[in-house]
Amino acid sequence: MRLDDLPTPALLLDVDVLEANLRRMADRTRELGVTLRPHIKTHKCIEIAERQLALGATGITVSTLYEASVFADHGFGDITWAFPLIPSRIAELEAVCKKARTGVVVDSLPAVEALSGSRFPARVWLKVDCGYHRAGVDPAGPYAETVVRAIAEEPQMEFAGILSHSGHAYSGRSTAEIEAISEEERRVMTTLADRLRRAGFEVPDISVGSTPSMAQVKSLKGVTEVRPGNYAFYDRAQVALGSCSYRDCAATVLATVVSSQPGAAHCVIDAGALALSKDPGPDAEPCSMGEIYEEYASGRLAADARVISLSQEHGIVVGPYPVGTRLRVLPNHSCLTVANFDTYWLVRGTEVIGCWRIWSGRERAAAIPEN
């Protein structure tokens, strides 16, 4: 099958670029002396995660219990659910823990208390705010030690260590600023680990990282584990951040021009927000909801064409392409784009060589109560 045979919109995955990206990050973590636990929320794909493990990853990171359950069912035995514990879903967590060694994340006493009534062993991470200010305990305040003490006092809980996410690296305005954010995360986490150890607590692991930080960080001394995810595919935002080049972007959306009026300066494609997402681009001007490749093989973008607006199923493109033209669009954020599709079409050049499933559900059927 060739690209021209695919119905659109279609999510394309360049397997050669994917595999090069996976190898590069595996090599990078070995050079930095840390283990790799990739975040699979980006790809949500069994076959890709299997390749990451084959390259040396020690386990996987997930965002949802659905992901944890699916990957445990497929034989993945070491999973970190890197999301603040949802107390109402502890029964589902127990089911996953019976299938795989599962780490959970807490940043409060109520979360520890919710786990305290469980009858299954829990491997518990303390979530730390390293500057992103989304979730996590203050690393300089007394509450971190209070929560760790509560974990240590529960006989069925194993304290796994401390965990952070340098999500604010995505707002870095230069590679130097991203490097500084990465170093600050390392410093904050190792300083807190030292303080907890002086207080008598064992801190087995320190887990950090994001794709931008891993691209720029110079040292991870004292850190044991990193959890980047986007590096498998990259996207337009990662290019702007200096993490990669356009040629390193493995996931693109194939779209067809469906409307192009005589004399108009734009055309319409069949890839809207439910294909590309509405994640804004990394720069305010010119507005772009997705760039268009003039030649994907060389990583060359069209100079005067881009997606400028999205509704649910329509995309507005600057540039009067004729009806029937096929365009290969680079999304701003590959993680959100992937979540809109059920299937990757694996491509090599213009050939379609297979497809892989995307496990993008939100809940398991077994967890839905019957009426």
C-alpha positions in Angstrom: 0.0 0.0 0.0 1.1 3.5 -0.7 0.4 6.8 1.0 -2.0 7.8 -1.7 -4.1 4.8 -0.9 -4.8 5.8 2.7 -8.1 7.4 3.7 -7.6 10.8 5.4 -7.1 12.2 7.9 -4.5 9.6 8.8 -1.8 9.5 11.5 1.5 8.5 9.9 4.5 7.2 11.8 7.9 7.1 10.1 9.4 3.9 11.6 13.0 4.7 10.7 12.8 8.1 12.4 11.0 6.6 15.4 13.7 4.0 15.9 16.5 6.5 15.6 14.8 8.7 18.2 14.5 5.8 20.6 18.1 4.8 20.2 19.3 8.3 20.7 17.5 8.7 24.0 18.7 5.3 25.2 22.3 6.3 24.4 21.8 9.7 26.1 20.6 8.2 29.4 23.5 5.8 29.4 25.9 8.7 28.9 24.3 10.6 31.8 24.4 7.5 34.1 20.7 7.2 34.7 18.0 4.7 34.0 15.2 5.4 31.5 11.5 4.9 32.3 9.8 6.5 29.3 6.4 8.1 29.5 4.1 6.2 27.2 1.3 8.8 27.3 2.9 10.2 24.1 2.5 7.1 22.0 0.1 4.8 24.0 1.4 1.9 21.9 2.5 -1.6 22.9 4.9 -2.1 20.0 6.8 1.2 20.7 7.0 0.5 24.4 8.4 -3.0 23.7 11.1 -1.3 21.6 12.0 1.0 24.4 12.4 -1.9 26.8 14.5 -3.7 24.3 16.8 -0.7 24.2 17.3 -0.8 28.0 14.4 1.0 29.6 13.8 -0.4 33.1 10.0 0.1 33.0 7.3 2.5 31.8 5.5 5.6 33.0 1.8 6.1 32.5 -0.7 9.0 33.1 -3.9 7.0 33.5 -5.0 3.8 35.2 -6.4 2.7 31.8 -2.9 2.9 30.4 -1.5 1.0 33.4 -4.1 -1.7 33.1 -3.7 -2.2 29.3 0.1 -2.4 29.5 0.0 -4.7 32.5 -2.3 -7.0 30.5 0.3 -7.0 27.8 3.1 -8.2 30.1 4.7 -5.0 31.2 5.8 -5.7 34.7 7.2 -2.4 36.1 4.9 0.6 35.8 4.8 4.0 37.5 1.5 5.8 37.5 2.9 9.3 37.5 -0.3 11.2 38.4 -1.5 12.3 41.8 -3.4 9.4 43.4 -7.2 9.5 42.8 -8.6 8.1 46.1 -11.9 7.0 44.5 -10.0 4.6 42.1 -8.0 2.6 44.6 -9.9 -0.6 43.8 -8.8 -0.3 40.2 -5.3 0.5 41.3 -5.3 -2.7 43.4 -6.3 -4.7 40.3 -3.3 -3.3 38.4 -0.9 -3.9 41.3 -1.9 -7.6 41.2 -0.6 -7.8 37.6 2.5 -5.6 37.7 4.9 -3.9 40.1 3.2 -0.5 40.2 4.4 2.8 41.6 1.9 5.5 42.7 2.4 9.2 43.3 1.2 11.2 46.3 1.8 14.8 47.4 -0.5 15.0 50.4 -1.5 13.4 53.7 -5.1 12.7 52.5 -3.6 10.7 49.6 -1.5 8.6 52.0 -4.5 8.1 54.3 -6.6 6.9 51.3 -4.0 4.3 50.6 -3.6 3.3 54.2 -6.9 1.3 54.2 -5.8 -0.7 51.2 -4.8 -4.4 51.6 -2.2 -4.5 48.8 1.4 -3.5 48.9 1.9 0.0 47.5 5.1 1.4 46.1 4.7 5.1 46.8 6.6 8.1 45.3 6.5 11.6 46.8 5.7 14.2 44.1 7.9 17.3 44.4 7.3 20.7 42.9 10.7 21.6 41.2 9.5 24.9 39.8 6.6 23.9 37.5 4.0 24.8 40.2 1.4 22.4 39.0 1.5 19.7 41.7 3.9 18.5 44.3 5.1 19.4 47.7 7.3 22.4 48.4 10.8 20.9 48.5 12.0 23.5 51.0 9.0 23.2 53.4 8.4 20.8 56.3 5.4 19.1 54.6 7.6 16.9 52.4 9.1 15.3 55.5 5.6 15.0 57.1 4.2 13.1 54.1 7.3 10.8 53.8 7.0 10.0 57.5 3.3 9.0 57.0 4.3 6.7 54.2 7.1 5.1 56.3 4.7 4.4 59.1 2.4 2.4 56.9 3.6 -1.3 56.9 2.1 -2.1 53.5 3.7 0.9 51.8 7.2 1.0 50.3 8.7 4.4 49.9 10.0 4.5 46.3 11.7 7.9 46.4 11.0 11.4 45.1 9.7 12.3 41.7 9.3 15.6 39.8 8.5 16.8 36.3 10.2 19.9 34.8 7.2 20.8 32.7 8.2 24.5 32.8 11.2 23.6 30.6 8.6 23.8 27.8 8.4 27.5 28.4 12.1 28.0 28.1 13.0 30.8 25.7 16.4 29.5 24.9 18.5 26.3 25.2 20.5 28.0 27.9 17.3 28.7 29.9 16.1 25.1 29.5 19.5 23.9 30.6 19.3 26.1 33.7 15.8 24.7 34.5 17.1 21.2 34.2 20.0 21.9 36.5 17.7 23.5 39.0 15.4 20.4 39.0 18.5 18.2 39.7 19.7 20.5 42.5 16.2 20.8 44.1 15.7 17.1 44.1 19.1 16.0 45.3 19.0 18.6 48.1 15.6 17.3 49.3 16.9 13.8 49.1 19.9 14.7 51.3 17.6 16.4 53.8 15.3 13.4 54.0 18.3 11.0 54.4 19.6 13.2 57.3 16.2 12.9 58.9 16.6 9.1 58.8 14.6 8.2 55.7 16.0 6.0 52.9 15.4 7.6 49.5 16.0 4.8 47.0 15.4 6.7 43.8 15.2 10.2 42.4 13.2 10.5 39.2 13.1 13.6 37.0 12.9 14.8 33.5 11.1 15.9 30.4 12.1 15.8 26.7 13.3 19.4 26.6 15.4 19.0 29.8 16.9 15.8 28.5 18.0 17.5 25.4 19.9 20.2 27.2 20.9 19.0 30.7 24.7 18.6 31.2 24.8 16.5 34.4 22.3 14.4 36.3 24.6 13.7 39.3 22.6 12.3 42.2 19.6 11.4 40.0 18.8 7.8 39.3 16.0 7.8 36.8 14.5 10.0 34.0 11.0 9.8 32.4 10.8 11.7 29.1 8.1 10.7 26.6 7.7 13.1 23.7 11.2 12.2 22.4 9.8 9.2 20.6 8.0 11.4 18.0 9.0 15.1 18.8 6.8 17.8 17.2 6.8 21.4 16.2 7.1 22.7 19.7 10.2 20.5 20.3 11.9 21.9 17.2 11.2 25.4 18.5 12.7 24.4 21.9 15.9 23.1 20.3 15.3 19.5 21.2 15.4 18.2 17.6 15.2 19.1 13.9 12.2 18.9 11.6 13.7 15.8 10.2 13.5 14.1 13.6 9.7 14.4 13.8 8.3 10.9 13.4 4.5 11.5 13.7 2.6 13.5 11.0 -1.0 13.8 9.9 -1.9 13.2 6.3 -4.8 15.4 5.1 -6.6 16.1 1.9 -7.7 19.4 0.5 -11.5 19.3 0.3 -12.3 22.9 -0.7 -10.4 25.5 -2.7 -12.3 28.4 -4.2 -11.2 30.4 -7.2 -9.3 33.5 -6.2 -9.2 32.5 -2.5 -5.9 32.8 -0.6 -6.7 29.7 1.5 -8.0 26.1 1.2 -9.7 23.7 3.6 -8.4 20.3 4.6 -10.1 17.3 6.3 -7.9 17.5 9.5 -9.5 19.7 12.2 -9.1 19.9 15.9 -10.1 16.2 16.3 -7.0 15.3 14.3 -4.5 18.0 15.1 -5.8 19.2 18.5 -6.0 22.9 19.3 -2.7 23.1 21.1 -1.2 26.5 20.1 2.1 26.7 18.5 5.3 27.8 20.3 5.2 31.3 18.8 2.4 33.8 18.7 3.2 35.1 15.2 2.6 33.9 12.6 -0.3 31.9 13.9 0.2 28.2 13.2 -1.9 25.2 14.2 0.4 22.9 12.2 3.2 23.3 9.7 3.1 21.7 6.3 6.0 19.7 4.8 7.1 20.6 1.3 9.4 17.6 1.4 9.2 15.3 4.4 12.3 13.2 3.6 14.6 16.3 3.9 12.6 17.9 6.7 11.8 21.0 4.5 8.7 22.9 5.4 6.5 24.9 3.0 7.7 28.5 3.3 4.3 30.2 2.7 1.7 27.6 3.8 0.6 26.5 7.2 -2.6 25.5 9.1 -3.9 28.8 10.6 -7.3 27.8 12.1 -9.2 24.6 13.2 -12.8 23.7 13.8 -13.9 20.3 14.8 -13.2 18.6 11.4 -12.0 21.4 9.2 -8.6 22.9 8.9 -7.9 26.3 7.2 -4.6 26.4 5.3 -3.0 29.5 4.0 -2.2 28.7 0.4 -4.5 27.9 -2.5 -3.8 24.2 -2.9 -6.1 22.4 -5.4 -8.9 20.1 -4.2 -7.5 16.6 -3.9 -4.0 17.7 -2.9 -2.5 15.6 0.0 -0.6 17.5 2.6 1.6 16.1 5.4 1.1 18.2 8.5 3.5 18.5 11.4 1.4 19.0 14.6 2.3 21.4 17.3 2.0 18.8 20.0 2.3 15.1 19.0 1.0 13.8 22.4 -2.5 15.4 22.0 -2.6 14.6 18.2 -2.0 10.9 18.8 -4.8 10.8 21.4 -7.2 11.7 18.6 -6.5 8.6 16.6 -6.9 4.8 17.0 -4.2 3.7 14.6 -0.7 4.5 13.4 0.0 3.9 9.8 3.6 2.8 9.6 5.5 4.4 6.7 8.8 4.1 5.1 9.2 6.7 2.3 5.9 6.6 0.4 5.2 3.0 1.3 2.7 2.0 4.1 4.2 -1.1 5.7 1.8 -1.8 8.5 -0.3 -0.4 11.4 -0.2 -0.4 15.2 -3.0 0.2 17.6 -3.2 3.3 19.8 -4.6 2.5 23.3 -6.2 5.9 24.0 -9.2 4.9 26.1 -10.1 6.5 29.4 -11.6 3.5 31.3 -11.7 -0.2 31.3 -15.0 -1.9 30.7 -14.5 -4.1 33.8 -14.6 -0.9 35.9 -17.9 0.3 34.6 -20.7 -0.7 36.9 -23.7 -2.5 35.3 -27.1 -0.8 35.5 
